[in-house]
Amino acid sequence: MDAKPTAICTACNRVLNEGRSVTYDLLFDLYFCDDACWSDWYAENWAEYRRKWTEEVDL
């Protein structure tokens, strides 16, 4: 029985088959081969992360 493709790596477009470990980004619902692919993607998309996770507040 062959492993079924279940996702695509957002950073490198590699097919991610069922039964393997991957890095999942819960905020954007994205899959990555590993932490290295996630880091590469994050380096280019940090502003979007910051926009979603930080805000200015009055104390």
Backbone as CSV, one residue per row, in Angstrom:
resi,resn,N_x,N_y,N_z,CA_x,CA_y,CA_z,C_x,C_y,C_z
1,MET,0.840,-1.174,0.000,0.000,0.000,0.000,0.891,1.245,0.000
2,ASP,0.709,2.132,-0.949,1.504,3.350,-1.067,0.962,4.442,-0.159
3,ALA,1.876,5.304,0.304,1.470,6.451,1.112,0.723,7.438,0.215
4,LYS,-0.313,8.021,0.767,-1.127,8.960,-0.003,-0.627,10.386,0.210
5,PRO,-0.559,11.175,-0.870,-0.202,12.583,-0.710,-1.327,13.300,0.042
6,THR,-0.974,14.012,1.109,-1.998,14.680,1.899,-1.831,16.184,1.955
7,ALA,-0.642,16.697,1.614,-0.404,18.138,1.650,0.775,18.469,0.742
8,ILE,0.979,19.758,0.538,2.094,20.276,-0.247,2.862,21.256,0.632
9,CYS,4.179,21.157,0.633,5.002,22.099,1.392,4.818,23.500,0.801
10,THR,4.475,24.441,1.637,4.248,25.815,1.194,5.513,26.464,0.671
11,ALA,6.654,26.118,1.233,7.918,26.764,0.854,8.532,26.192,-0.417
12,CYS,8.545,24.852,-0.554,9.265,24.248,-1.681,8.367,23.427,-2.615
13,ASN,7.078,23.366,-2.336,6.090,22.642,-3.156,6.302,21.131,-3.201
14,ARG,7.024,20.582,-2.250,7.229,19.131,-2.178,5.941,18.452,-1.722
15,VAL,5.629,17.316,-2.303,4.461,16.542,-1.897,4.754,15.897,-0.544
16,LEU,3.853,16.089,0.403,4.004,15.535,1.747,3.045,14.365,1.889
17,ASN,3.608,13.182,1.979,2.808,11.965,2.027,2.328,11.647,3.434
18,GLU,1.231,10.928,3.491,0.676,10.442,4.742,1.705,9.587,5.475
19,GLY,1.743,9.696,6.796,2.629,8.858,7.585,3.976,9.478,7.922
20,ARG,4.223,10.714,7.525,5.488,11.359,7.853,5.238,12.556,8.766
21,SER,6.264,13.008,9.430,6.165,14.186,10.290,6.468,15.433,9.474
22,VAL,5.701,16.471,9.697,5.899,17.748,9.014,5.718,18.871,10.025
23,THR,6.085,20.072,9.638,5.845,21.259,10.458,4.546,21.888,9.984
24,TYR,3.621,22.107,10.913,2.313,22.674,10.578,2.182,24.054,11.211
25,ASP,1.788,25.022,10.424,1.574,26.382,10.893,0.091,26.563,11.174
26,LEU,-0.254,26.566,12.444,-1.647,26.645,12.862,-2.281,27.988,12.526
27,LEU,-1.521,29.074,12.590,-2.055,30.401,12.315,-2.543,30.528,10.873
28,PHE,-1.729,30.075,9.918,-2.066,30.222,8.499,-2.549,28.935,7.852
29,ASP,-2.620,27.832,8.611,-3.048,26.538,8.089,-2.171,26.106,6.908
30,LEU,-0.854,26.097,7.148,0.115,25.744,6.112,0.986,24.588,6.586
31,TYR,1.478,23.804,5.637,2.349,22.666,5.922,3.733,22.923,5.337
32,PHE,4.774,22.444,6.050,6.159,22.587,5.614,6.885,21.266,5.824
33,CYS,7.860,20.958,4.951,8.647,19.723,5.057,9.266,19.579,6.436
34,ASP,9.828,20.674,6.922,10.554,20.663,8.196,10.721,22.099,8.675
35,ASP,11.435,22.259,9.762,11.637,23.602,10.316,12.434,24.512,9.380
36,ALA,13.323,23.938,8.594,14.117,24.744,7.667,13.229,25.401,6.609
37,CYS,12.299,24.637,6.053,11.368,25.207,5.066,10.490,26.267,5.724
38,TRP,10.039,25.991,6.950,9.226,26.977,7.656,10.022,28.254,7.895
39,SER,11.275,28.127,8.306,12.123,29.294,8.564,12.322,30.121,7.305
40,ASP,12.540,29.459,6.176,12.696,30.172,4.902,11.434,30.948,4.559
41,TRP,10.282,30.312,4.727,9.011,30.957,4.431,8.767,32.124,5.388
42,TYR,9.042,31.900,6.681,8.822,32.932,7.687,9.682,34.158,7.428
43,ALA,10.926,33.956,6.991,11.827,35.082,6.718,11.223,36.037,5.697
44,GLU,10.438,35.515,4.777,9.809,36.338,3.750,8.429,36.843,4.164
45,ASN,7.835,36.275,5.222,6.463,36.606,5.594,6.310,37.078,7.038
46,TRP,7.401,37.530,7.671,7.341,37.919,9.071,6.410,39.099,9.307
47,ALA,6.293,39.993,8.344,5.425,41.170,8.533,3.970,40.754,8.699
48,GLU,3.535,39.757,7.955,2.160,39.255,8.084,1.957,38.615,9.454
49,TYR,2.936,37.870,9.930,2.856,37.293,11.268,2.725,38.390,12.312
50,ARG,3.590,39.383,12.179,3.559,40.480,13.144,2.209,41.176,13.134
51,ARG,1.667,41.413,11.955,0.371,42.083,11.834,-0.723,41.289,12.539
52,LYS,-0.686,39.983,12.442,-1.730,39.148,13.039,-1.546,38.931,14.538
53,TRP,-0.304,39.041,15.017,-0.039,38.673,16.410,0.341,39.817,17.326
54,THR,0.505,41.027,16.806,0.851,42.151,17.669,-0.120,43.296,17.443
55,GLU,-0.259,44.108,18.457,-1.107,45.283,18.354,-0.627,46.321,19.345
56,GLU,-0.971,47.548,19.079,-0.637,48.629,20.003,-1.751,48.747,21.015
57,VAL,-1.377,48.859,22.294,-2.385,48.958,23.363,-2.024,50.097,24.303
58,ASP,-3.028,50.631,24.962,-2.816,51.652,25.989,-2.718,50.980,27.339
59,LEU,-1.758,51.397,28.130,-1.595,50.846,29.465,-2.210,51.757,30.507
